[in-house]
Amino acid sequence: MNSIYWLVALAICLVIEILTLGLTTIWFAGGALAAFLASLIFDSLLLEIIVFLAASFLLLIFTRPLAAKYFNSQRIKTNYETLFGKDGKVVEKIDNFNMTGQVIVNGQEWSARSVSDDQIIEVGQKVRIKDVSGVKLIVEIEKENNKEAL
């Protein structure tokens, strides 16, 4: 009788995987298949659940890295995470109200906005990157520059 439930679980996992294509439920579909096969041999719900969990876990651990490597090979990595905490130089006045501002970081020019909406950062100032929002850097004046201004 449990065999029907495992087939339903397998079908649901496969439908979800087909709809999302995110490699999220395929591992559980494999576990449901293994539990279905176990239910044909044994009539123990506890054993079937253990087989389901073990098969799902093993498939996830051993096949997910391979699947992620081959299915996500077209993804372009930008490494924007490496910009956090870096310093840049303002080459166009940063004014959030007027939506202006350019910063050079590692030889590349980026659009930039200030962390604080009421702060205007002049050309030549040294800034530190606090966040990235879309294609804009969110920056604040470097602490050394703040001390000089006081």
N, C-alpha and C positions, 0 to 999 in steps of 0.2 A: 504493500500500500504506500510506503514511503517513496517508492520509485517515482510515482506520479508527481509528488511534490518536488523532487529533485529535478525532474524534467521541466517543470514549470519554472523553477529557479534558474535553470540553465537558459531557458528561452527568454526570460526577463532580462538576464544579464547580457545575453547576446543582442537583444533589441536595444537596450540602453547603449551598448558599445557601438552598434551601428549608427545610432542617432547622434552620439557625441564624438566618436572617433578620437577619444582622448586617452585610450589605453588605461581605462580606470576599472572597468568591470570584467575585462577579459580574463583576468586571473581568477576571479570568483566563478566565472563560467567554467573554467577548467576544474576548479574545486567541486562545483556542482556535478560535473560529468563524472569525476572520480567517485563522488558520494553516490551517484546513481548506479554506477557499476558495483560499488560495494553493497548497495541495497539489493541488488539482484542475487548476490552470494550470501549475505548475512541479513538477518532480520533484527538488527539492533540499531535503534535510532542514535544512541550514544556513540557507537562505533562509526556510524555514517557521518555524524557531526565532526568527530575527530578526523576522519578521512577528509572531509570538506575543508576544515581549517588547515590541516597539514598540507594538503595539495595546493590550496590557494596561497599559503605562505611560501612554500617551496617555489611555486611558479613565479611569484612576485620577486623573490630574492634572486633567483637564478636567470630568469628570462627577461625581466624588465630592463636591466642595463643594456642588453643586446638590442631589444626592441627600441629603446630610446635612442640608441646610437644610430640605427639604420632608418628609423622613421622620422627623426628630427635632424637629419643630416643637412637639409636645405635651410635650416634656421640660421639667420645671420646674427652673430653675436656682436654687440656694440661695445661692451665693456664700460658702459657709462658709470657703473658702480665705482670704478677706479677714480672718478673725478671728485668724489666726496672728500672734503677736507683739504683739497689742493688750493693753491693760491693762483690768482689770475690778475691781470692788469686791465683796468677799464680803458677802452679806446673810444667809447661813445657814452656820454652822460646817461646814467641809469636813473630814470624817472618813471616810477610805476604809473603815475597819473596820466602822463603823456605816452605811456607804453613805448619808451625808448630805452636803449641800453645795449652795449656790446662789450664783451670781455674776451681777452685772449688767454687761453690756457693751453699749455703744451704746443704752442704754435698754431692752434686752431681758434678761429673766431666763433664765438657763441653769442646768441641773444641772451640777455640777462635781465633779471628783475631783482629788486632788493627784498630782503626778508621783511622789512618794515615798509608799509605803503607810504608813510610820511617822510621817508628818508631819501634824499637825492644824493647820489654818489657821482662826484666829478671825474673827468678824464684824468688819467694818470694815477688814480688811487689804487692801492693794492687791496684786493678783496679775497675772501675765503668762501669756497663753495659749500653751502649747507644742504642743498637739495637739488634735484632735477625734476622739473615739471614739463612733461612733453619734450620739446626741444629747447627749452629755456633753462638756464642755470639760475638758481635762487642763491643769492650771495649776500654777504654782509661785509662791512669794512673790517679789514684786518685790525686786530687789537693794537698793534704797534702804531697804526695810523690814528686810532682813537686817542692814544696817549698824547701824541704830538698835537692834536687839535685842541686838547684841554689846556 
